[in-house]
Amino acid sequence: MTTLMLLVAVVVCCFLYLGLILWKANTYWEVRGVKHFKPWPLVGNLARALKFNRHVSFFYDEIYKAFPTERMVGMYEFLTPTLIIRDPTLVENVLVREFSTYPDHGPLFFEPSSISYESIFTITGIRWRALRNKLLTSFSTGKMKAIFPDIVRSCQSVVDSDPKRLHKDMLHEFAVKSFLNSMFGTNILPEGEEELMAKSKEVFQGKPQRIIQQIMLTFFPKLGDFLNMKFMPKTLDNYFRNLLNTLVEQRASANIKRDDYAKVLCDMNKMGKMDVYNRENKRIDETFDVTNDLVLAQAFMFFFAGLDTTVLVMLHTALELSLAKSCQEKARQEVRSVLKKYGGYSWEAVRDMKYLDQCIQETLRMHPSLQFIVRMSDKDTVIDGVKIKKNTRIIIPLHSIQMDPNHFPNPHIFDPERFSVPLSSKFTHLPFSEGPRVCLGKRFATLETATIIAHILDNFELHPSPELKFPLKYEPNALFHSPISNDEISIILKRIM
């Protein structure tokens, strides 16, 4: 009898403890006076997200629009309290002014055995700063000028193939080849090209089971590890690990004299160690090992983070220009005028295509490849007078802010002229983020996009496919803002004679 009573008491205590945890989790924003939707037990505000028929950014946008007078609003991602920032001044504080309080992305969906685990995107602390400073040298003006001829050759090969339609697969193939040519100084071997294209597409495929894995690894990492959840299948991880390891080794032994991303990785491999230099006291604070896994993580993350995002910018820019004939013609005339002025393509010529850049920036406003930014507070802090505990997730909903009519009147209209004058706040337009964690590949992505779009405009008229239907359908279970199928966005190309 005593044993039974003790067992009942333990069960009751367990339920009471669980109830206390749920109560504390579900009242986090209420006790702080932050506006929010009432959460459901366990799933918070993401109950409908478990249907896997809408991208998670839709729910951020829904909450963003529900509280139009608030500078920030709360939500619950399962048991995790999350703060959605609406006000550009608060965005600036998080990304720049108080960066030391929000230096990291927080828990991400990469398991320790993943090739991505030690990438610049996930690594934290002073190791991150030292690694970033080293990788940043790959994207200087001099380096961009050096690799520009490789980008042009990749673009010209697209023109020479005389395509009749422009769609995601075509741009994906171009971007893979351009990346390897310009960043690794190598061409794809014919026998490996088909497999590489298939594997690189597989990385970005949106599937409900992959979203479940990402949810577990992000919000319940211990359980995800126990259940052996993976960011991507082991076979896919091994494929890219072997491929990139071979590319780095081949580049190191080839003795190619050019400064590019691959050279930085090879130099890191040779160093074996990296110093963390303190500028204030002018001494080395720490030294850490540069392992082969660390080098491969940087190679893969640049490929992963830069490939699909850049392809989507190219695709949406072409789409918007096909729909806006006057903008298309104005951009074409500028491209031809600039090419005549400089006698052909050069880094300086593409930089001088101001209106084309405005078209790209407007596309990035309307169609940011990454719909939101995540930051994590690494200590107890105060935001806009509200006390926030350590490890609170901060969401900056890029798409919501950039499509807010308070920042951009008539936001659904493609109007490149918006960017002919400085914005009232640059923190209303953040396709590459901002601050110390601004996207490393920003310059490469915009240069590559402008160069391929310039080649297409100079040689083809762009017309929307008759099969094009609005609103466009996007993959609900993909990380990036990707169309649901290759033919969802299709643009007819008519060669200009």
C-alpha positions in Angstrom: 0.0 0.0 0.0 2.8 2.3 1.0 4.6 1.6 -2.3 1.5 2.3 -4.3 0.9 5.6 -2.5 4.5 6.5 -3.1 4.2 5.7 -6.8 1.0 7.8 -7.1 2.7 10.7 -5.3 5.6 10.5 -7.8 3.3 10.5 -10.7 1.3 13.4 -9.4 4.5 15.4 -8.7 5.7 14.6 -12.2 2.4 16.0 -13.7 2.6 19.0 -11.5 6.2 19.7 -12.5 5.3 19.3 -16.2 2.3 21.6 -15.7 4.5 24.2 -14.1 7.0 24.0 -17.0 4.2 24.4 -19.5 2.6 27.3 -17.5 5.9 29.1 -17.3 6.6 28.6 -21.0 3.2 29.7 -22.1 3.2 32.9 -19.9 6.6 34.2 -20.8 5.3 37.1 -22.9 2.2 37.7 -20.8 4.1 38.4 -17.7 6.4 40.8 -19.7 3.5 42.7 -21.2 4.4 41.8 -24.8 1.5 41.4 -27.3 1.2 37.9 -28.7 -1.3 35.2 -29.8 -2.4 32.8 -27.1 -0.3 29.6 -27.4 -1.5 26.0 -27.5 0.1 23.6 -25.1 3.3 22.0 -26.3 3.1 23.4 -29.9 2.8 27.1 -29.0 1.7 29.1 -32.1 2.9 26.5 -34.6 0.0 24.1 -34.5 -1.0 24.9 -38.1 2.6 24.7 -39.2 2.5 21.0 -38.5 0.3 20.6 -41.6 3.4 21.4 -43.6 1.4 23.3 -46.2 2.9 26.7 -45.5 6.4 28.0 -45.1 7.1 28.9 -41.4 7.7 32.5 -42.5 4.0 32.7 -43.3 3.3 32.4 -39.5 5.9 35.1 -38.7 4.2 37.3 -41.3 0.8 36.6 -39.8 1.9 37.7 -36.4 3.8 40.7 -37.8 0.6 42.0 -39.5 -1.7 41.3 -36.5 0.0 43.9 -34.3 0.6 46.8 -36.7 1.3 49.4 -33.9 3.7 47.3 -31.9 7.5 47.6 -32.2 7.9 43.9 -31.4 5.6 41.0 -30.7 5.9 37.7 -29.0 5.2 34.1 -30.2 5.8 30.6 -29.1 7.7 28.0 -31.2 6.7 24.9 -29.3 8.0 25.6 -25.8 10.4 28.3 -27.0 9.5 31.9 -26.5 10.4 33.9 -29.6 10.4 37.7 -30.1 9.5 39.1 -33.6 11.1 42.5 -34.2 9.0 44.9 -36.3 10.7 48.2 -35.8 13.8 49.1 -37.9 15.5 50.8 -35.0 15.2 47.7 -32.9 16.5 45.7 -35.9 19.6 47.9 -36.0 20.1 47.5 -32.3 20.0 43.7 -32.6 22.2 43.4 -35.7 24.7 46.2 -35.1 24.6 48.4 -32.0 24.2 45.6 -29.5 25.7 42.8 -31.6 27.7 41.5 -28.6 24.4 40.6 -26.9 23.1 38.8 -30.0 26.2 37.5 -31.7 24.9 34.1 -32.9 22.2 32.4 -34.8 21.4 30.1 -31.9 20.8 26.3 -32.2 20.7 25.3 -35.8 19.6 22.1 -37.6 23.1 20.7 -38.0 24.1 17.6 -36.1 27.7 17.3 -34.8 28.6 14.8 -37.5 27.3 17.0 -40.4 29.8 18.5 -42.8 28.1 21.9 -41.9 28.6 21.7 -38.2 31.8 23.8 -38.0 30.9 26.3 -40.7 31.2 30.0 -40.3 27.4 30.1 -40.1 27.2 28.0 -36.9 30.5 28.5 -35.2 30.5 31.0 -32.3 32.7 33.2 -30.1 36.2 34.4 -30.9 36.8 31.4 -33.2 34.0 32.8 -35.4 35.6 36.2 -35.6 39.1 34.9 -36.5 37.6 32.5 -39.2 35.4 35.2 -40.7 38.3 37.7 -41.0 40.3 35.0 -42.8 37.5 34.1 -45.2 36.5 37.7 -45.8 39.8 38.2 -47.7 38.3 36.1 -50.5 35.8 38.8 -51.3 37.9 41.9 -51.6 37.7 44.2 -54.7 40.9 42.7 -56.0 39.7 39.1 -55.6 36.4 39.9 -57.3 38.2 41.5 -60.2 40.5 38.5 -60.5 37.6 35.9 -60.8 35.4 38.1 -62.9 36.6 36.7 -66.3 35.5 33.2 -65.1 32.0 34.5 -64.3 31.8 36.1 -67.8 32.9 32.8 -69.4 30.1 31.0 -67.6 27.6 33.6 -68.6 28.7 33.5 -72.2 28.3 29.7 -72.3 24.6 30.2 -71.3 24.1 32.7 -74.2 25.9 30.4 -76.7 23.6 27.5 -75.8 20.8 29.6 -77.3 18.2 28.7 -74.6 14.5 29.0 -75.4 13.3 29.2 -71.8 14.7 30.3 -68.5 13.8 28.3 -65.4 15.3 27.3 -62.2 17.2 24.2 -63.4 18.9 26.1 -66.1 20.1 28.8 -63.7 21.0 26.1 -61.1 23.4 24.5 -63.7 24.9 27.8 -64.5 25.4 28.7 -60.8 27.1 25.4 -60.0 29.6 25.7 -62.9 30.2 29.4 -62.2 30.9 28.7 -58.5 33.4 26.0 -59.3 35.1 28.0 -62.0 35.4 31.2 -60.1 35.8 30.0 -56.5 37.8 26.8 -57.1 39.4 27.5 -60.5 38.2 24.1 -61.8 35.7 22.8 -64.3 33.3 19.9 -63.7 34.5 16.7 -65.2 31.9 15.6 -67.8 31.4 12.2 -66.1 30.7 13.9 -62.8 28.5 16.7 -63.9 25.1 14.9 -64.0 25.6 13.5 -60.5 26.7 16.8 -59.1 23.7 18.6 -60.5 21.4 15.9 -59.0 23.0 15.9 -55.6 23.1 19.7 -55.3 19.4 19.9 -56.1 18.7 17.2 -53.5 20.3 19.4 -50.8 17.6 22.0 -51.3 14.6 19.7 -51.7 11.8 20.4 -49.3 10.1 17.4 -47.7 8.0 17.2 -44.6 10.3 14.6 -43.0 13.3 17.0 -43.5 11.3 19.8 -41.8 10.6 17.5 -38.9 14.3 16.7 -38.6 15.1 20.4 -38.6 12.5 21.1 -36.0 13.9 18.4 -33.7 17.5 19.5 -34.2 16.6 23.2 -33.6 14.1 23.1 -30.8 14.8 19.6 -29.2 18.5 19.0 -30.0 19.0 16.3 -27.3 15.9 14.3 -28.5 16.9 14.8 -32.1 20.4 13.5 -31.4 18.9 10.5 -29.5 16.7 9.8 -32.5 19.7 10.1 -34.8 18.1 13.0 -36.8 20.2 14.3 -39.7 20.3 17.6 -41.5 20.7 15.6 -44.7 21.1 11.9 -45.5 24.5 10.4 -44.7 25.0 9.4 -48.3 24.5 13.0 -49.4 26.8 14.3 -46.6 29.5 11.8 -47.7 29.2 12.7 -51.3 29.9 16.4 -50.7 32.6 15.6 -48.1 34.4 13.5 -50.7 33.9 15.9 -53.5 35.0 19.0 -51.7 37.9 17.2 -50.1 39.1 16.1 -53.6 38.7 19.7 -54.9 40.7 21.1 -52.1 43.5 18.5 -52.4 43.6 18.9 -56.2 43.9 22.7 -55.9 46.6 22.4 -53.3 48.7 20.1 -55.5 48.0 22.0 -58.8 50.1 25.0 -57.7 47.6 27.4 -59.4 48.7 31.0 -58.7 45.4 32.9 -58.2 43.8 34.3 -55.1 40.3 32.9 -54.7 38.2 31.1 -52.1 39.9 27.8 -52.7 43.3 29.3 -52.1 42.2 30.7 -48.7 41.0 27.2 -47.8 44.2 25.6 -48.9 46.2 28.2 -46.9 44.1 27.4 -43.8 44.8 23.7 -44.3 48.6 24.3 -44.5 48.6 26.6 -41.4 47.1 23.8 -39.2 46.4 26.4 -36.5 44.8 29.9 -36.4 45.5 32.7 -34.0 42.8 34.9 -32.4 44.4 38.3 -32.4 43.2 40.9 -29.9 43.5 44.4 -31.4 43.0 46.2 -28.1 46.0 44.7 -26.3 47.8 43.7 -29.6 48.4 40.1 -28.6 47.2 36.6 -29.4 44.4 35.6 -27.1 43.9 32.1 -28.3 45.1 29.6 -30.9 42.9 26.8 -32.2 43.4 23.9 -34.6 42.4 24.1 -38.2 41.1 20.6 -39.0 40.2 19.2 -42.3 36.6 19.1 -41.1 36.7 22.8 -40.4 38.0 23.6 -43.9 35.4 21.3 -45.6 32.7 23.0 -43.6 33.6 26.4 -45.0 33.7 25.0 -48.5 30.3 23.3 -48.2 28.5 26.2 -46.4 29.5 28.7 -49.0 28.2 26.3 -51.7 25.0 25.6 -49.7 24.2 29.1 -48.5 25.2 30.8 -51.8 23.9 28.5 -54.5 20.2 28.3 -54.2 19.8 31.8 -52.8 21.6 33.3 -55.7 19.7 31.2 -58.3 16.4 32.4 -56.8 17.5 36.1 -57.1 18.4 35.5 -60.8 15.1 33.7 -61.4 12.9 36.4 -59.7 14.8 39.3 -61.3 14.2 37.7 -64.8 10.6 37.1 -63.9 10.0 40.7 -62.8 11.7 42.1 -65.9 9.6 39.9 -68.1 6.5 41.3 -66.6 7.7 45.0 -66.5 8.5 45.7 -70.2 9.5 49.3 -69.6 11.9 48.3 -66.9 13.3 45.5 -69.1 13.9 47.9 -71.9 15.5 50.6 -69.7 17.8 48.0 -68.2 18.7 46.6 -71.6 19.6 50.1 -73.0 21.8 50.7 -69.9 23.6 47.4 -70.3 24.4 48.2 -74.0 25.4 51.8 -73.3 27.8 50.7 -70.5 29.3 47.8 -72.6 29.9 50.3 -75.4 31.5 52.8 -72.9 33.9 50.1 -71.5 34.4 48.1 -74.7 32.9 45.0 -73.2 32.5 43.3 -69.9 34.7 44.2 -67.0 34.2 44.4 -63.2 34.0 48.2 -63.6 31.4 48.0 -66.4 29.0 45.8 -64.3 29.5 48.1 -61.3 28.5 51.0 -63.5 25.1 49.4 -64.4 23.2 51.4 -61.8 19.7 50.8 -63.0 20.3 47.0 -63.3 21.5 47.0 -59.7 18.3 48.9 -58.7 16.3 46.1 -60.5 18.2 43.5 -58.5 17.7 45.3 -55.2 14.0 45.7 -55.8 13.8 42.0 -56.6 15.6 41.2 -53.3 13.0 43.4 -51.6 10.1 41.5 -53.0 11.6 38.1 -53.1 14.3 37.6 -50.4 15.6 34.1 -50.8 15.9 33.8 -47.0 12.6 35.1 -45.5 13.9 35.8 -42.0 17.0 36.1 -39.8 17.4 34.5 -36.4 19.5 35.8 -33.6 19.9 34.5 -30.0 20.5 36.6 -26.9 23.6 35.2 -25.1 22.7 36.9 -21.8 19.8 38.4 -19.9 19.1 41.8 -21.5 16.5 44.5 -22.2 14.8 45.2 -25.5 12.6 48.3 -25.7 12.1 48.3 -21.9 11.3 44.5 -21.8 13.5 42.1 -19.8 14.5 39.3 -22.0 16.2 36.1 -20.7 19.3 34.6 -22.0 18.8 32.3 -25.1 15.6 34.0 -26.2 15.1 33.6 -29.9 14.9 36.8 -31.9 13.3 36.7 -35.4 13.7 39.5 -37.9 11.1 38.8 -40.6 12.8 40.2 -43.7 9.9 39.6 -46.1 7.4 41.2 -43.7 9.5 44.3 -43.2 10.4 44.7 -46.8 6.7 44.3 -47.9 5.4 46.7 -45.3 3.6 49.6 -47.0 4.8 51.9 -44.2 8.4 51.4 -45.5 7.7 50.8 -49.2 4.4 52.3 -50.6 2.6 49.9 -53.0 5.0 47.1 -52.0 3.6 44.6 -54.5 4.5 46.8 -57.5 8.0 46.2 -59.0 9.5 49.7 -58.9 13.4 49.8 -59.2 13.3 53.6 -58.8 12.8 53.1 -55.1 16.5 52.5 -55.0 17.5 55.6 -57.0 17.7 57.5 -53.7 18.9 56.4 -50.3 16.4 54.6 -48.1 15.0 56.3 -45.0 16.5 53.4 -43.1 18.8 50.6 -44.5 17.3 48.3 -41.9 14.1 48.1 -43.9 16.0 46.3 -46.7 18.1 43.4 -45.4 18.4 40.6 -48.0 21.9 39.9 -46.9 21.5 40.8 -43.2 23.6 43.6 -41.8 26.3 44.2 -39.2 29.2 41.9 -38.3 27.3 38.8 -39.5 26.4 40.3 -42.9 26.5 37.7 -45.6 30.1 36.9 -46.6 29.2 36.2 -50.2 27.1 39.4 -50.8 29.5 40.9 -53.3 29.9 37.7 -55.2 26.2 37.1 -55.3 25.3 40.5 -56.6 28.2 40.5 -59.1 27.2 37.1 -60.5 23.5 38.0 -60.7 24.1 41.3 -62.4 26.5 39.7 -65.0 24.2 36.9 -66.0 21.1 39.2 -66.2 23.1 41.7 -68.3 24.1 38.9 -70.7 20.5 37.7 -71.0 19.1 41.3 -71.5 21.7 42.0 -74.2 20.9 38.9 -76.2 17.2 38.0 -75.4 13.8 39.5 -74.9 12.1 38.2 -71.8 8.5 37.2 -71.9 6.4 35.5 -69.2 5.4 32.0 -70.1 1.7 31.6 -71.0 1.5 28.9 -68.4 2.5 31.3 -65.6 -0.2 31.5 -62.9 -0.5 33.9 -60.0 -0.2 33.8 -57.2 3.0 31.7 -57.6 3.2 28.6 -55.5 6.2 28.2 -53.3 7.7 25.1 -51.6 6.3 25.1 -48.0 9.0 22.7 -46.7 12.2 24.2 -48.1 14.6 26.5 -46.3 14.6 29.1 -49.0 11.8 30.9 -50.9 11.8 28.4 -53.7 9.1 27.7 -56.3 7.2 24.5 -55.8 8.4 23.1 -59.2 10.9 23.8 -61.9 8.2 25.0 -64.2 6.4 27.2 -61.7 8.4 30.2 -62.9 9.2 29.8 -66.6 10.3 32.7 -68.8 10.4 32.6 -72.6 13.6 33.9 -74.2 13.5 35.3 -77.8 16.9 36.0 -79.2 17.4 39.6 -80.4 18.6 39.6 -84.0 
